[in-house]
């Protein structure tokens, strides 16, 4: 689902905790029932570089997005997978 908002990552500048929180909330709230936990993994995978920035806190992102902090581990799982997966316009490559 496309959004009207262009995030800084697309503008070659770092995303903020608040911008990541907005994107996480959008992803989770539009995920089909049954794959909500997977949506946290995919968020961590897609935004692994941004989440690795020292100024970014996964706990803060969850707090701002008003989502349970217990999903921090799920985001980190996706973030850790990023070392083994390449994202491109065609999809995922392992």
MOPAC internal coordinates of N, CA, C and O (Angstrom, degrees):
PM7 1SCF
backbone

  N    0.0000 0     0.00 0     0.00 0    0    0    0
  C    1.4431 1     0.00 0     0.00 0    1    0    0
  C    1.5278 1   108.68 1     0.00 0    2    1    0
  O    1.2310 1   119.48 1   -58.32 1    3    2    1
  N    1.2794 1   118.60 1   121.68 1    3    2    1
  C    1.4599 1   123.27 1  -178.66 1    5    3    2
  C    1.5243 1   110.41 1   -78.93 1    6    5    3
  O    1.2310 1   121.50 1   -28.80 1    7    6    5
  N    1.3171 1   114.74 1   151.20 1    7    6    5
  C    1.4598 1   119.19 1   175.94 1    9    7    6
  C    1.5156 1   108.19 1  -118.56 1   10    9    7
  O    1.2310 1   120.66 1   -18.51 1   11   10    9
  N    1.3198 1   116.35 1   161.49 1   11   10    9
  C    1.4557 1   121.06 1   177.60 1   13   11   10
  C    1.5197 1   110.85 1   -80.68 1   14   13   11
  O    1.2310 1   120.15 1   162.22 1   15   14   13
  N    1.3291 1   117.32 1   -17.78 1   15   14   13
  C    1.4581 1   121.44 1  -176.14 1   17   15   14
  C    1.5201 1   110.40 1   -83.57 1   18   17   15
  O    1.2310 1   120.43 1   -48.86 1   19   18   17
  N    1.3088 1   116.79 1   131.14 1   19   18   17
  C    1.4547 1   121.95 1   173.79 1   21   19   18
  C    1.5146 1   106.95 1   -97.14 1   22   21   19
  O    1.2310 1   120.50 1   -60.63 1   23   22   21
  N    1.3245 1   116.64 1   119.37 1   23   22   21
  C    1.4490 1   120.54 1  -177.92 1   25   23   22
  C    1.5226 1   110.80 1   -84.61 1   26   25   23
  O    1.2310 1   120.71 1   -27.13 1   27   26   25
  N    1.3162 1   116.24 1   152.87 1   27   26   25
  C    1.4659 1   120.99 1  -177.35 1   29   27   26
  C    1.5169 1   114.30 1   -55.01 1   30   29   27
  O    1.2310 1   119.46 1   148.49 1   31   30   29
  N    1.3308 1   118.64 1   -31.51 1   31   30   29
  C    1.4589 1   120.06 1   179.62 1   33   31   30
  C    1.5266 1   109.94 1   -57.94 1   34   33   31
  O    1.2310 1   120.72 1   147.38 1   35   34   33
  N    1.3247 1   116.23 1   -32.62 1   35   34   33
  C    1.4552 1   120.89 1   178.37 1   37   35   34
  C    1.5260 1   110.95 1   -78.02 1   38   37   35
  O    1.2310 1   120.65 1   165.24 1   39   38   37
  N    1.3241 1   116.36 1   -14.76 1   39   38   37
  C    1.4576 1   121.99 1   179.92 1   41   39   38
  C    1.5275 1   110.86 1  -103.03 1   42   41   39
  O    1.2310 1   120.35 1  -169.41 1   43   42   41
  N    1.3417 1   116.94 1    10.59 1   43   42   41
  C    1.4619 1   122.80 1  -179.59 1   45   43   42
  C    1.5213 1   113.51 1    62.86 1   46   45   43
  O    1.2310 1   120.31 1  -143.76 1   47   46   45
  N    1.3153 1   117.01 1    36.24 1   47   46   45
  C    1.4523 1   120.84 1   170.25 1   49   47   46
  C    1.5157 1   107.05 1  -134.50 1   50   49   47
  O    1.2310 1   120.06 1   -26.96 1   51   50   49
  N    1.3300 1   117.50 1   153.04 1   51   50   49
  C    1.4653 1   119.77 1  -175.91 1   53   51   50
  C    1.5267 1   113.01 1   -63.10 1   54   53   51
  O    1.2310 1   121.51 1   -34.32 1   55   54   53
  N    1.3137 1   114.72 1   145.68 1   55   54   53
  C    1.4598 1   120.57 1   174.56 1   57   55   54
  C    1.5242 1   108.59 1   -81.38 1   58   57   55
  O    1.2310 1   120.71 1   -27.47 1   59   58   57
  N    1.2974 1   116.25 1   152.53 1   59   58   57
  C    1.4591 1   121.76 1   176.74 1   61   59   58
  C    1.5251 1   109.48 1   -92.50 1   62   61   59
  O    1.2310 1   120.83 1   -12.44 1   63   62   61
  N    1.3401 1   116.02 1   167.56 1   63   62   61
  C    1.4669 1   120.52 1   174.33 1   65   63   62
  C    1.5226 1   110.34 1   -55.33 1   66   65   63
  O    1.2310 1   120.39 1   137.27 1   67   66   65
  N    1.3280 1   116.85 1   -42.73 1   67   66   65
  C    1.4645 1   120.89 1  -178.13 1   69   67   66
  C    1.5253 1   112.18 1   -65.23 1   70   69   67
  O    1.2310 1   120.14 1   139.32 1   71   70   69
  N    1.3124 1   117.34 1   -40.68 1   71   70   69
  C    1.4660 1   120.61 1   179.59 1   73   71   70
  C    1.5281 1   110.96 1   -67.84 1   74   73   71
  O    1.2310 1   120.75 1   139.98 1   75   74   73
  N    1.3272 1   116.17 1   -40.02 1   75   74   73
  C    1.4625 1   119.68 1   176.32 1   77   75   74
  C    1.5297 1   110.33 1   -64.75 1   78   77   75
  O    1.2310 1   120.60 1   140.81 1   79   78   77
  N    1.3281 1   116.46 1   -39.19 1   79   78   77
  C    1.4617 1   120.52 1   178.34 1   81   79   78
  C    1.5251 1   111.04 1   -61.99 1   82   81   79
  O    1.2310 1   120.68 1   137.35 1   83   82   81
  N    1.3158 1   116.31 1   -42.65 1   83   82   81
  C    1.4702 1   120.47 1   178.43 1   85   83   82
  C    1.5297 1   110.13 1   -60.90 1   86   85   83
  O    1.2310 1   120.53 1   135.49 1   87   86   85
  N    1.3171 1   116.59 1   -44.51 1   87   86   85
  C    1.4622 1   120.83 1  -178.98 1   89   87   86
  C    1.5293 1   110.71 1   -67.07 1   90   89   87
  O    1.2310 1   120.15 1   137.98 1   91   90   89
  N    1.3232 1   117.31 1   -42.02 1   91   90   89
  C    1.4702 1   120.19 1   177.72 1   93   91   90
  C    1.5231 1   110.50 1   -60.85 1   94   93   91
  O    1.2310 1   120.36 1   133.91 1   95   94   93
  N    1.3083 1   116.91 1   -46.09 1   95   94   93
  C    1.4650 1   120.32 1   179.78 1   97   95   94
  C    1.5227 1   110.63 1   -60.47 1   98   97   95
  O    1.2310 1   120.08 1   138.07 1   99   98   97
  N    1.3177 1   117.45 1   -41.93 1   99   98   97
  C    1.4682 1   121.49 1   178.56 1  101   99   98
  C    1.5300 1   110.39 1   -61.34 1  102  101   99
  O    1.2310 1   120.53 1   133.52 1  103  102  101
  N    1.3241 1   116.59 1   -46.48 1  103  102  101
  C    1.4655 1   121.02 1  -177.69 1  105  103  102
  C    1.5250 1   110.86 1   -63.57 1  106  105  103
  O    1.2310 1   120.75 1   131.58 1  107  106  105
  N    1.3307 1   116.17 1   -48.42 1  107  106  105
  C    1.4698 1   120.29 1  -177.38 1  109  107  106
  C    1.5306 1   111.12 1   -67.57 1  110  109  107
  O    1.2310 1   120.32 1   138.22 1  111  110  109
  N    1.3159 1   117.00 1   -41.78 1  111  110  109
  C    1.4696 1   119.30 1  -176.50 1  113  111  110
  C    1.5214 1   113.00 1   -70.88 1  114  113  111
  O    1.2310 1   119.72 1   160.57 1  115  114  113
  N    1.3196 1   118.15 1   -19.43 1  115  114  113
  C    1.4657 1   120.39 1   178.53 1  117  115  114
  C    1.5302 1   112.68 1  -102.84 1  118  117  115
  O    1.2310 1   120.44 1  -179.73 1  119  118  117
  N    1.3378 1   116.77 1     0.27 1  119  118  117
  C    1.4693 1   120.37 1   179.97 1  121  119  118
  C    1.5301 1   109.81 1   -70.97 1  122  121  119
  O    1.2310 1   120.73 1   -42.03 1  123  122  121
  N    1.3193 1   116.21 1   137.97 1  123  122  121
  C    1.4626 1   119.07 1   176.40 1  125  123  122
  C    1.5326 1   110.56 1   -63.23 1  126  125  123
  O    1.2310 1   120.82 1   -32.35 1  127  126  125
  N    1.3202 1   116.03 1   147.65 1  127  126  125
  C    1.4602 1   120.37 1   177.90 1  129  127  126
  C    1.5259 1   109.10 1   -57.65 1  130  129  127
  O    1.2310 1   120.70 1   -42.73 1  131  130  129
  N    1.2956 1   116.28 1   137.27 1  131  130  129
  C    1.4591 1   120.47 1  -179.60 1  133  131  130
  C    1.5175 1   113.10 1   102.12 1  134  133  131
  O    1.2310 1   120.04 1   162.63 1  135  134  133
  N    1.3368 1   117.53 1   -17.37 1  135  134  133
  C    1.4700 1   118.61 1   177.79 1  137  135  134
  C    1.5322 1   111.71 1  -128.02 1  138  137  135
  O    1.2310 1   120.92 1  -155.00 1  139  138  137
  N    1.3148 1   115.84 1    25.00 1  139  138  137
  C    1.4605 1   119.19 1  -179.30 1  141  139  138
  C    1.5279 1   110.94 1   -63.81 1  142  141  139
  O    1.2310 1   119.71 1   135.10 1  143  142  141
  N    1.3326 1   118.16 1   -44.90 1  143  142  141
  C    1.4649 1   119.97 1   179.02 1  145  143  142
  C    1.5210 1   110.17 1   -61.81 1  146  145  143
  O    1.2310 1   120.17 1   141.02 1  147  146  145
  N    1.3071 1   117.28 1   -38.98 1  147  146  145
  C    1.4630 1   120.72 1   177.09 1  149  147  146
  C    1.5224 1   110.89 1   -60.63 1  150  149  147
  O    1.2310 1   119.92 1   146.07 1  151  150  149
  N    1.3168 1   117.76 1   -33.93 1  151  150  149
  C    1.4622 1   120.20 1  -179.84 1  153  151  150
  C    1.5386 1   111.33 1   -63.80 1  154  153  151
  O    1.2310 1   119.93 1   148.13 1  155  154  153
  N    1.3308 1   117.74 1   -31.87 1  155  154  153
  C    1.4668 1   120.66 1   174.86 1  157  155  154
  C    1.5279 1   110.26 1   -67.16 1  158  157  155
  O    1.2310 1   120.42 1   138.82 1  159  158  157
  N    1.3367 1   116.80 1   -41.18 1  159  158  157
  C    1.4690 1   120.83 1   177.07 1  161  159  158
  C    1.5283 1   110.30 1   -60.86 1  162  161  159
  O    1.2310 1   120.74 1   133.61 1  163  162  161
  N    1.3319 1   116.18 1   -46.39 1  163  162  161
  C    1.4639 1   120.39 1  -178.08 1  165  163  162
  C    1.5265 1   111.61 1   -66.10 1  166  165  163
  O    1.2310 1   120.14 1   144.19 1  167  166  165
  N    1.3222 1   117.34 1   -35.81 1  167  166  165
  C    1.4623 1   120.61 1   175.09 1  169  167  166
  C    1.5256 1   109.86 1   -61.40 1  170  169  167
  O    1.2310 1   120.25 1   132.47 1  171  170  169
  N    1.3399 1   117.12 1   -47.53 1  171  170  169
  C    1.4637 1   121.03 1   178.72 1  173  171  170
  C    1.5150 1   111.91 1   -60.73 1  174  173  171
  O    1.2310 1   120.58 1   141.45 1  175  174  173
  N    1.3186 1   116.49 1   -38.55 1  175  174  173
  C    1.4660 1   121.81 1   178.37 1  177  175  174
  C    1.5257 1   111.04 1   -66.49 1  178  177  175
  O    1.2310 1   120.58 1   131.08 1  179  178  177
  N    1.3168 1   116.49 1   -48.92 1  179  178  177
  C    1.4641 1   121.24 1  -176.94 1  181  179  178
  C    1.5270 1   112.63 1   -66.52 1  182  181  179
  O    1.2310 1   120.43 1   141.60 1  183  182  181
  N    1.3185 1   116.78 1   -38.40 1  183  182  181
  C    1.4617 1   120.90 1  -175.24 1  185  183  182
  C    1.5304 1   113.04 1  -108.80 1  186  185  183
  O    1.2310 1   120.17 1  -153.33 1  187  186  185
  N    1.3304 1   117.27 1    26.67 1  187  186  185
  C    1.4706 1   121.62 1  -178.04 1  189  187  186
  C    1.5237 1   112.19 1   -56.27 1  190  189  187
  O    1.2310 1   120.37 1   136.43 1  191  190  189
  N    1.3107 1   116.89 1   -43.57 1  191  190  189
  C    1.4658 1   120.11 1  -179.14 1  193  191  190
  C    1.5323 1   110.51 1   -62.70 1  194  193  191
  O    1.2310 1   120.48 1   132.86 1  195  194  193
  N    1.3150 1   116.68 1   -47.14 1  195  194  193
  C    1.4618 1   121.05 1   179.75 1  197  195  194
  C    1.5261 1   111.24 1   -63.76 1  198  197  195
  O    1.2310 1   120.39 1   140.50 1  199  198  197
  N    1.3307 1   116.86 1   -39.50 1  199  198  197
  C    1.4599 1   121.10 1  -178.84 1  201  199  198
  C    1.5238 1   112.66 1   -71.21 1  202  201  199
  O    1.2310 1   120.45 1   163.08 1  203  202  201
  N    1.3349 1   116.74 1   -16.92 1  203  202  201
  C    1.4662 1   121.24 1   178.64 1  205  203  202
  C    1.5189 1   112.30 1   -86.06 1  206  205  203
  O    1.2310 1   120.08 1   170.69 1  207  206  205
  N    1.3144 1   117.45 1    -9.31 1  207  206  205
  C    1.4613 1   121.55 1   178.78 1  209  207  206
  C    1.5286 1   108.91 1   -63.44 1  210  209  207
  O    1.2310 1   119.87 1   -44.93 1  211  210  209
  N    1.3410 1   117.85 1   135.07 1  211  210  209
  C    1.4690 1   119.85 1  -178.53 1  213  211  210
  C    1.5314 1   114.32 1   -59.84 1  214  213  211
  O    1.2310 1   119.62 1   157.06 1  215  214  213
  N    1.3118 1   118.33 1   -22.94 1  215  214  213
  C    1.4547 1   121.36 1  -179.91 1  217  215  214
  C    1.5172 1   114.05 1   -84.97 1  218  217  215
  O    1.2310 1   120.63 1   177.67 1  219  218  217
  N    1.3282 1   116.41 1    -2.33 1  219  218  217
  C    1.4601 1   121.49 1  -177.80 1  221  219  218
  C    1.5216 1   109.90 1  -105.49 1  222  221  219
  O    1.2310 1   121.14 1   -42.69 1  223  222  221
  N    1.3201 1   115.42 1   137.31 1  223  222  221
  C    1.4618 1   122.32 1   178.01 1  225  223  222
  C    1.5229 1   108.81 1  -124.47 1  226  225  223
  O    1.2310 1   120.64 1   -59.59 1  227  226  225
  N    1.3294 1   116.37 1   120.41 1  227  226  225
  C    1.4630 1   119.99 1   178.73 1  229  227  226
  C    1.5300 1   109.74 1   -60.57 1  230  229  227
  O    1.2310 1   120.31 1   141.18 1  231  230  229
  N    1.3293 1   117.02 1   -38.82 1  231  230  229
  C    1.4691 1   120.46 1   177.85 1  233  231  230
  C    1.5278 1   110.44 1   -60.84 1  234  233  231
  O    1.2310 1   120.44 1   137.75 1  235  234  233
  N    1.3199 1   116.77 1   -42.25 1  235  234  233
  C    1.4727 1   120.92 1   179.00 1  237  235  234
  C    1.5284 1   110.70 1   -65.49 1  238  237  235
  O    1.2310 1   120.42 1   137.43 1  239  238  237
  N    1.3294 1   116.80 1   -42.57 1  239  238  237
  C    1.4644 1   121.40 1   178.62 1  241  239  238
  C    1.5288 1   109.63 1   -57.61 1  242  241  239
  O    1.2310 1   120.40 1   135.48 1  243  242  241
  N    1.3259 1   116.84 1   -44.52 1  243  242  241
  C    1.4635 1   120.65 1   179.04 1  245  243  242
  C    1.5243 1   111.62 1   -65.51 1  246  245  243
  O    1.2310 1   120.29 1   138.99 1  247  246  245
  N    1.3238 1   117.05 1   -41.01 1  247  246  245
  C    1.4601 1   120.77 1   179.71 1  249  247  246
  C    1.5262 1   111.27 1   -62.55 1  250  249  247
  O    1.2310 1   120.83 1   131.90 1  251  250  249
  N    1.3182 1   116.01 1   -48.10 1  251  250  249
  C    1.4731 1   120.73 1  -179.23 1  253  251  250
  C    1.5298 1   110.85 1   -64.04 1  254  253  251
  O    1.2310 1   120.67 1   143.15 1  255  254  253
  N    1.3275 1   116.33 1   -36.85 1  255  254  253
  C    1.4675 1   119.68 1  -179.15 1  257  255  254
  C    1.5289 1   112.22 1   -78.32 1  258  257  255
  O    1.2310 1   120.78 1   176.18 1  259  258  257
  N    1.3424 1   116.12 1    -3.82 1  259  258  257
  C    1.4711 1   122.25 1   179.84 1  261  259  258
  C    1.5324 1   111.85 1    61.25 1  262  261  259
  O    1.2310 1   121.34 1  -144.49 1  263  262  261
  N    1.3329 1   115.05 1    35.51 1  263  262  261
  C    1.4578 1   121.48 1   176.90 1  265  263  262
  C    1.5251 1   108.53 1  -111.12 1  266  265  263
  O    1.2310 1   119.77 1   -24.31 1  267  266  265
  N    1.3309 1   118.04 1   155.69 1  267  266  265
  C    1.4632 1   120.68 1  -176.16 1  269  267  266
  C    1.5332 1   113.40 1   -60.58 1  270  269  267
  O    1.2310 1   121.00 1   -46.30 1  271  270  269
  N    1.3342 1   115.69 1   133.70 1  271  270  269
  C    1.4712 1   120.63 1   178.30 1  273  271  270
  C    1.5209 1   111.56 1   -64.03 1  274  273  271
  O    1.2310 1   120.38 1   161.70 1  275  274  273
  N    1.3234 1   116.88 1   -18.30 1  275  274  273
  C    1.4641 1   120.42 1   179.95 1  277  275  274
  C    1.5360 1   111.94 1   -63.93 1  278  277  275
  O    1.2310 1   120.10 1   164.55 1  279  278  277
  N    1.3229 1   117.42 1   -15.45 1  279  278  277
  C    1.4661 1   120.56 1   178.87 1  281  279  278
  C    1.5324 1   112.86 1   -85.08 1  282  281  279
  O    1.2310 1   120.01 1  -177.76 1  283  282  281
  N    1.3114 1   117.59 1     2.24 1  283  282  281
  C    1.4649 1   120.80 1   178.65 1  285  283  282
  C    1.5359 1   110.56 1   -57.35 1  286  285  283
  O    1.2310 1   120.29 1   138.10 1  287  286  285
  N    1.3284 1   117.05 1   -41.90 1  287  286  285
  C    1.4595 1   120.90 1   179.49 1  289  287  286
  C    1.5276 1   110.98 1   -62.41 1  290  289  287
  O    1.2310 1   120.37 1   141.84 1  291  290  289
  N    1.3211 1   116.91 1   -38.16 1  291  290  289
  C    1.4674 1   120.37 1  -179.32 1  293  291  290
  C    1.5305 1   110.97 1   -66.97 1  294  293  291
  O    1.2310 1   120.37 1   139.83 1  295  294  293
  N    1.3185 1   116.89 1   -40.17 1  295  294  293
  C    1.4706 1   120.36 1   176.40 1  297  295  294
  C    1.5260 1   109.80 1   -64.07 1  298  297  295
  O    1.2310 1   120.54 1   137.87 1  299  298  297
  N    1.3271 1   116.57 1   -42.13 1  299  298  297
  C    1.4641 1   120.01 1   179.70 1  301  299  298
  C    1.5248 1   112.35 1   -65.19 1  302  301  299
  O    1.2310 1   119.80 1   148.11 1  303  302  301
  N    1.3217 1   117.99 1   -31.89 1  303  302  301
  C    1.4668 1   121.00 1   175.31 1  305  303  302
  C    1.5277 1   109.68 1   -60.92 1  306  305  303
  O    1.2310 1   120.83 1   132.85 1  307  306  305
  N    1.3263 1   116.02 1   -47.15 1  307  306  305
  C    1.4601 1   120.11 1   178.25 1  309  307  306
  C    1.5164 1   111.55 1   -63.27 1  310  309  307
  O    1.2310 1   120.66 1   137.75 1  311  310  309
  N    1.3183 1   116.34 1   -42.25 1  311  310  309
  C    1.4625 1   122.06 1   178.89 1  313  311  310
  C    1.5262 1   110.17 1   -59.37 1  314  313  311
  O    1.2310 1   120.32 1   137.33 1  315  314  313
  N    1.3261 1   117.00 1   -42.67 1  315  314  313
  C    1.4702 1   120.83 1   179.78 1  317  315  314
  C    1.5258 1   112.20 1   -68.37 1  318  317  315
  O    1.2310 1   119.99 1   148.75 1  319  318  317
  N    1.3185 1   117.62 1   -31.25 1  319  318  317
  C    1.4710 1   121.35 1   177.47 1  321  319  318
  C    1.5248 1   112.51 1   -66.59 1  322  321  319
  O    1.2310 1   120.54 1   156.31 1  323  322  321
  N    1.3118 1   116.58 1   -23.69 1  323  322  321
  C    1.4680 1   120.83 1  -176.13 1  325  323  322
  C    1.5238 1   112.49 1   -58.34 1  326  325  323
  O    1.2310 1   119.83 1   153.45 1  327  326  325
  N    1.3223 1   117.93 1   -26.55 1  327  326  325
  C    1.4653 1   120.83 1   178.56 1  329  327  326
  C    1.5268 1   111.97 1   -67.40 1  330  329  327
  O    1.2310 1   120.30 1   162.05 1  331  330  329
  N    1.3228 1   117.02 1   -17.95 1  331  330  329
  C    1.4567 1   121.55 1  -175.35 1  333  331  330
  C    1.5249 1   113.86 1  -113.85 1  334  333  331
  O    1.2310 1   120.54 1   179.51 1  335  334  333
  N    1.3322 1   116.58 1    -0.49 1  335  334  333
  C    1.4631 1   121.90 1  -174.69 1  337  335  334
  C    1.5190 1   109.81 1  -129.27 1  338  337  335
  O    1.2310 1   120.69 1   -38.81 1  339  338  337
  N    1.3141 1   116.28 1   141.19 1  339  338  337
  C    1.4562 1   121.59 1   175.08 1  341  339  338
  C    1.5242 1   108.11 1  -111.97 1  342  341  339
  O    1.2310 1   120.93 1   -52.08 1  343  342  341
  N    1.3192 1   115.82 1   127.92 1  343  342  341
  C    1.4614 1   121.08 1   176.34 1  345  343  342
  C    1.5275 1   108.78 1   -98.93 1  346  345  343
  O    1.2310 1   120.74 1   -47.89 1  347  346  345
  N    1.3191 1   116.19 1   132.11 1  347  346  345
  C    1.4564 1   120.24 1   174.16 1  349  347  346
  C    1.5184 1   108.96 1  -147.58 1  350  349  347
  O    1.2310 1   120.35 1     2.77 1  351  350  349
  N    1.3071 1   116.93 1  -177.23 1  351  350  349
  C    1.4517 1   120.37 1  -175.60 1  353  351  350
  C    1.5317 1   113.05 1   -65.17 1  354  353  351
  O    1.2310 1   120.09 1   162.45 1  355  354  353
  N    1.3240 1   117.43 1   -17.55 1  355  354  353
  C    1.4688 1   121.11 1   179.81 1  357  355  354
  C    1.5266 1   112.45 1   -90.62 1  358  357  355
  O    1.2310 1   119.96 1   168.87 1  359  358  357
  N    1.3199 1   117.69 1   -11.13 1  359  358  357
  C    1.4670 1   120.87 1  -179.63 1  361  359  358
  C    1.5033 1   112.13 1   129.01 1  362  361  359
  O    1.2310 1   120.80 1    33.87 1  363  362  361
  N    1.3232 1   116.07 1  -146.13 1  363  362  361
  C    1.4658 1   122.61 1  -177.67 1  365  363  362
  C    1.5161 1   110.55 1  -101.00 1  366  365  363
  O    1.2310 1   121.00 1   -36.94 1  367  366  365
  N    1.3202 1   115.69 1   143.06 1  367  366  365
  C    1.4599 1   121.85 1   173.83 1  369  367  366
  C    1.5090 1   108.52 1  -128.28 1  370  369  367
  O    1.2310 1   120.66 1   -46.53 1  371  370  369
  N    1.3263 1   116.34 1   133.47 1  371  370  369
  C    1.4612 1   121.15 1  -179.25 1  373  371  370
  C    1.5090 1   110.54 1  -103.09 1  374  373  371
  O    1.2310 1   120.10 1   180.00 1  375  374  373

